[in-house]
Structures are given as C-alpha cells and as structure tokens.
Amino acid sequence: MANITLYHFEGCPACGHAKQWMKELREEKPELLPVEVEMVDVHKTPNFVPPEPFYYVPTFFVDGKKVLEGAVSKEEIEKVMRQGLKA
C-alpha cells in the first residue's frame, strides 16, 4: 500500500471535515478500511519540515508527494484514499 500522510492542526475546521469524511468513507466503503493515514499535527510536531512546501491545511501526501491541499471535498479524499490501495 502507498503511504498517506495528512498534515493538519487541531481546531482547523477544514481539517475536522477531512477527518470526519475519512471516517464516513471507511464506514460507507469497506474496501477503504485497510487504508492507513498517518496524521501529523503541524503545530505539535517539533521542528516540523514537510516533504515539500504547502501553505494550507488539510494537506494530503501520498508516498511523499503532495496530492491535495487546502479546502477539500469528500470525493477528493476518497480519491486519495483509493491511491492508498495501490502500490
């Protein structure tokens, strides 16, 4: 499986939506259950340095490459999670 990382921070409304949508997608689409997403709080990670620059959260990386940044939708998150099934 591909490595997925979600960069976020506590209290970010868009990040909260992204996390909720990931939960809903796992409930609605059982094939996505095995997809693991590492969550990194950019404000709580000492000396945080992303694999490549980004300016907005939530931001998703797949295998170290930025694939989705900023305001996201449930459909876009599903696409990212499906990338996690490949590799």
N, C-alpha and C positions, 0 to 999 in steps of 0.2 A: 504494500500500500504506500501511497505517497504521504509525505509528512505535511500536515496542515497546521499552520500557526495563526491564531487570532490575536492581534495586538489591540488592546482596549484599555480603558481605565474605568475605575469604579465611579458611578454617578453619571456616566455618559449615557443619555437617553438612547442614542442610536446603537450603542454597544449593547444595551439592555434588550433592545428589539432583536438584534442579531442573535444573542444568546437564546432568547425565547423561541425564535424561528428555528434554530438548530434543534432545540428540544422538540418542537412540534413536528419537524421533518422526520426525526427519528421515530416518533410515535405513528406518524401517517405512512411512512415508507420504511418498512422493516429492513429493506436491503441496505439502508444507510446506518443501521445500528452499529456495525463494526467500525465505522469511520471515527477515528480519534482526532480531536482538535486540541492542540496544546494552546493554553490561554496564557498570555503574557500581559500583565498589567504594567503599562509603560511608566506609571508613576510610582510603582512599588518595586521596580527592578533596579537595583543599584547599577550605576554606570551603564544604563541601557544604550545599546547601539544596535539598530536594526540591520538586517542583511542588505537592505538598500533603502534610500530615503523615502519617507512618506510624511504627509502633512495632516491627514485626518484619520480619525478612528471611527468605527472599526476598520481595521485593515487586515486582509487575509493574504497569507503567503502559502504557496504550495511548492514544496521542495526548494525553499529559499528564494522563490521568485514571487514578486507582488502580483496578485491576480485581481484584487478587488479592494477599493479604498473609499472611505467616506460613507455617504448615505447609501445604504444597500437595501435590497428587497429580498423577500423570502425566496423568490425564484432564482436570484443571483446566488444566494447562499446555497441553494440546492445544487446548482451547477458546480460550485466549489467543492461541496461535499462529494459529489459524484467523481470529481477529479481524484479525490482521496481513494476511491475504489480501484483506480487504475494504477499501474506501475509494476 
